Amino acid sequence: MENYFKGKNVEEELERSKIPIPNIPENFLWMQVKGGSKMNNLLNHVSGILQDKAATAVVWSGAGAGIPKAISCAEIIKRQYNIQHQVTKLIYKSVEEYWEPKVDGLETIVVKRQIPVIHILLSTEEISDTNQLGYQSSVKKKFWEKESTSNSKQQQQSNKIKKPFKQKKAQIQT
């Protein structure tokens, strides 16, 4: 690659209409998080919108290096405003990198990559399709919880860590 220099990048743009979450409320706020976005600015903006009740749902979208920030922002807002309903979807977008030759006679190289993108819908109102993949609710029973809670004390006691038994030192008989 020493005979090439990096040219332009052509990325597939994220569009509001192409968010892969069905039945998104009409008045949702769409936050596109990039790797260089300041979390404080993002959180302050969303907090202002949610406090004014201008939107009942927020969609956090992040691609590549923006994914960890999008997840962190969604988790902070979810706990700050006690949001009960969440839908998370992962998709990929395509990026084409163009590498231009430094030497005459070489062709331009096009590298096509797939970059992960996350979309997290947080909604204060109940979501109509709770059986869709990626749906989470803090109201419903978790998948690991059992139906009955009558034996909860017995279960808690049985889940305690038991100390390993002490091994007796071998006695030497003479």
FENBELRA-V214894 format. One record per pair of residues at least 4 apart in sequence whose C-alpha atoms are under 7 Angstrom apart, sorted by the first residue. I is the first residue (numbers start at 1). GAP is how many residues later the second one is. If there is no record, write none. Layout:
# FENBELRA-V214894
I|GAP, I|GAP
This chain:
# FENBELRA-V214894
3|98, 3|99, 3|100, 4|95, 4|96, 4|97, 4|98, 5|94, 5|95, 5|96, 5|97, 6|92, 6|93, 6|94, 7|91, 7|92, 7|93, 8|89, 8|90, 9|86, 9|87, 9|88, 9|89, 10|85, 10|86, 10|87, 11|83, 11|84, 11|85, 12|81, 12|82, 12|83, 15|4, 20|69, 25|32, 27|28, 27|29, 28|27, 28|28, 28|29, 28|30, 29|26, 29|28, 29|29, 29|30, 30|28, 30|29, 30|30, 31|28, 31|29, 31|30, 32|28, 32|29, 32|30, 33|4, 33|28, 33|29, 33|33, 33|36, 33|37, 34|28, 34|29, 34|31, 34|32, 35|30, 35|31, 38|4, 39|4, 39|34, 40|4, 41|4, 42|4, 43|4, 43|30, 44|4, 45|4, 46|4, 47|4, 48|4, 49|4, 49|5, 49|6, 50|4, 50|5, 50|6, 56|67, 56|68, 56|69, 57|64, 57|65, 57|66, 57|67, 58|63, 58|64, 58|65, 59|60, 59|61, 59|62, 59|63, 60|10, 60|14, 60|59, 60|60, 60|61, 61|9, 61|57, 61|58, 61|59, 62|4, 62|5, 62|8, 62|55, 62|56, 62|57, 63|4, 63|52, 63|53, 63|54, 63|55, 64|51, 64|52, 64|53, 66|4, 67|4, 67|50, 67|51, 68|4, 69|4, 70|4, 71|4, 72|4, 73|4, 74|4, 75|4, 76|4, 77|4, 78|4, 78|5, 79|4, 83|39, 83|40, 83|41, 84|40, 84|53, 84|54, 84|55, 85|37, 85|38, 85|39, 85|41, 85|42, 85|51, 85|52, 86|34, 86|35, 86|36, 86|37, 86|49, 86|50, 86|51, 87|33, 87|34, 87|35, 87|47, 87|48, 87|49, 88|31, 88|32, 88|33, 88|46, 88|47, 89|29, 89|30, 89|31, 89|45, 90|26, 90|27, 90|28, 90|29, 91|25, 91|26, 91|27, 92|22, 92|23, 92|24, 92|25, 93|21, 93|22, 93|23, 93|24, 94|18, 94|19, 94|20, 94|21, 95|17, 95|18, 95|19, 96|14, 96|15, 96|16, 96|17, 97|13, 97|14, 97|15, 98|10, 98|11, 98|12, 98|13, 99|9, 99|10, 99|11, 100|8, 100|9, 101|5, 101|6, 101|7, 130|5, 131|4, 141|4, 151|4, 152|4, 153|4, 154|4, 155|4, 156|4
